[in-house]
Amino acid sequence: MWWIAIVAGLYFCRSYIAKYAAPFLPDISPLSAAFYLHSIMIVGSVVYAIPLELVGFGIVKRPSYLLAMWSTTLSSILTLKGNYGSPPFPENFSISNFKQSFAAFSVKLQPWLQQAMMSVDFHFLFFSLIFLAATPSVWVLLILGRRSLWTVCTTMAKNESKSRLWLMFAPQWEKLKAKNTEVLEYSAMAEVLLGLWLTVALAFPMRQILTCILYWNYLKMRYQMLSMKGKTEHKKAWGQLGARVQPIFDKVPIIEKPFTMAKDWFTKMG
């Protein structure tokens, strides 16, 4: 897929990009740059969610979606770099001796990868890459936008507490922060519901087979890497979801078995 080629190209050519772009870029840390990208992501998501097509500006919908998704991708990469440093670059890599070269590189990469894989940013990097080329969805932007909003607000409350713009939003943030546990549980439920929707959509023309497969494997990876608290949130999300759809199961029992199988596969992992 084209976005994989773009990301790979940016990674392998990063030294050349940095060399020629450095004179034109401000001196900013990776974490600070990630903060601004989270802010851009929120703006892009809001623009996409507004029904601009009703006033003849539907042409901006796709660019705003891509802006939001690329902002998430790049912010995740920069946060990983800021927290764990850059991954090791393959040295003396030989295509003719690919197997041995790759094995040597894997040994060097493993310590960095073991740390990075436990980070939520590593998870959401995969999330954003999966949906970069998928059909645009407000649902996807809500999941990523919630995370970006939390990041921006947490940073602003810590470093820009006297900012006039922040003081206008601070009361709303206090209300949201007071419901942090509930919001995280709903966020976990949204991730599960997205997977279920992609599965149900396989029966309709809007099906996205590859996206569905990749996303369920992402959920599997994410659940296995989550902390015990995170796993509890996802298990609770499945329980709440099951309770809410039970009346439907009572009327259409045939669909309860696939749901139970998905729940057991998901919650019994790790």
N, C-alpha and C positions, 0 to 999 in steps of 0.2 A: 504493500500500500504506500501511496506517495508520501504520507506524513512520516512513515518510518524512515524512508530515504532522506527526508529533510532533516529529521532529528539526528540520524547517523552522520549525515554530511556536516551538520553544525558541530557535532562532537569531535569528529576526526579533523576538522579544519579549524578548531577553536583557537589554536595558537596563531594561525595566520589572520584570523578574524580579529583577535585581540591586538595583534601587532599593528594592523592598518586602521582599526577603529579607535584605538586608545586615544590619539590626539583629539578626537571629536567627541569623546564621551567624558562626562563628569567623573570625578574620583568618588566613587560610591561603593559601599560595602555590599556583598551579595544579599545580606538580610535586609538592608535598606531598599535595595532594588526590588526585592521580593515584596516588600510592603507596598510599594507603588504599583506593582503589577496586580496585587490583590485589589487595590483600589480601582484600577482599570477594569478588572474582571467584574466588579460590582456594577460599574457604569455600563459596560457592555451588556450585562444581563438585564438591567433595567430597560435599556433601549430595546432589546429584543422582546421583552415581555409587553411593551406598549404596543397596542394594535395599530401601528403606523400605516399598515396597508389600507386602513379605512380612509385615510386622508391622502392616499397616493404616494406614500413613501415606503412601500413594501420592499423596495430595492435595498434598503439599509439593513434589513433583517438578517440576511446571511452574513454580511461583513461583521455585524455586531456580535453574532453568535461565535464566529471564528475568532474575533478579538477576545471575547471572554474565555474561550477554550485555550487559545495560545497563551493568554496571560496566566492561566492556571498552570499550564505545562511549564512555562519558563519560571514562574515563581517557585514551583516545586523543585526544579533543578537548582535554582539559586539557593534555596533554603538548605537543600542537601549539601551543596558546596560550602555554605556558610557554617553549617553544623559539623560536617564530617570531612571537609576538604574535598578536593577534586579526586575522582577515581584515578588509579594508576593508568598511565598510557602504555600501550603495548610497545615494547622496544625490540628491535631486530626481528620484527614479525615477517615471516617468510611464507608466501603463498605456496611455494613448492613443497614446503615442509609444514603445512597448515596444522596438522594434528598435534605435533610436538610444540609448535609455537603457541597454539591456542591453550594447550595444557599448561605451559609455563605462565602464560598470561592469567589463566584462571586461578593459579596458586597465588599470584600477586594481588588479584582482585578480591579474593575471598574475604580477607579481614575487613576491607572497606564495605563490601556488600553485606556482611553479617550485621554490621552496625546500621547501615542505611535501611535495610529491609524492615527493621523494627520501627522506623519512622512513619508517621501518618503521611508525610509528604511523599514518601516513596510509593505508598498505596495510591494516593490521588494523582500522582504522575501517571500511573498506569490507567487510572480512571479516565483522565482527560485524553490520553492517547487513544483509548478505545472509541471515544465519542467524537473525536476530531473529524473523522470522515463519515460519521453516522448521520442519520436524519436529525436535523436540529430539534431539540426538545426543551421545553420550559422546565420539565421535571429534572433533567440533568443539571440545568443551570441553578435550580433551587438547591439541590444538594451541594454543589460546589460553591454557590453564592453564600449559603449559610456559613460555610467554613471560612470563606474570605472575609465576610462581615465580622466574624468572631476575631479573626487575626487583626484586621484593621482597628477594630474598637479596642482590643486589648493593648495594642501598640500605642494608640492615641491616648488612652487613659493613663498609660505609664509615662510617655514621653512628651505628649502635647496637651496636658491637662488644662492649660490656660488658654488654649486656642479658642477663638470666638466661635469658629465653626463647630469644634468639638463640644463646647459648652451648650450649644443648641441641641445637640443630639444626645448628650450625656444622660439626661433623665430617661430616655427610651432605652439606652444601653443598660442602665441599672435595672429596669424592669425585665429586660431579656436575660440579664445575668442571674437574676433571682430565680428564673425558671430554667437554668442551665441544664439540670439533669433531665427535665421533661423534654427540652428541645433536643438534646442528644439522643434520647430514646426515639423521638419522632423522626430524627435524621436517620437512625438505624433502620426504622421501619420503612422510610422512603427508599433506602438502598435495596431492601428486600422486595418491596413492591415494584421497583423498576425492573428487577430481574424477572418477577412473575409476569409483568406486563409484556416484556420482550418475549417470554415463552408463549403467552396467549396469542400475541401478535403473529406468531409463526403460522397460525391458521388463516391469516388474512393477507391481502395483497401488500400491505405495508411491512411485511415480514423483513427482519434483518438477521439472517441466520448467523453470519460470522460475528456480528456484534453481540448476539445472544450468547454464543459459545464463549467468546472472550470475556464477557461480563460475568458469567457464572464462574469461570475459572478465576477471575479477579476476586469475586466474593469469597471463594474458597481460600485463596491466598491471604486475603485480608483477615478473614476470621482466624486462620491459623497463626497469624502474626500479631493479632490483637492482644492487649493485656487482658487480665482476668475481668477487669471492669468492662472493657469493650465487649468481651464475649457475653457477659451478662446482659448488656444492653441489647445485643442482637438476639439472644435467646428470649428475652422479654418481648422484643418486637414480634417474634414469631408467635409467642403466646397471645399477645394482644390481637394480632391479626387473625389468628385462628378463632378467637372468641367473637370477633366482629363478623366473620363470614360464616359462622356456624349455622345461622338461619338459612343461608343459601345451601349449605351442605344438607340440611334437613329436607329441603325441597328437591335438590338435585344430588343425591348421594354419590353418583358416579364420579363427580369431580373432587370428592373428598380424598380419595386414595392418592391421586397424583400430588395433591397438596401435602398430605401426610408423608409421602415418600421424599418430597423436596425438603420438608422440615427436618425429617430424621437424618437425611444425607448432610444437611447443613449443620445442625446443632450437635451431631455426634462426631464431628471432625475435631481433631486436635486434642 
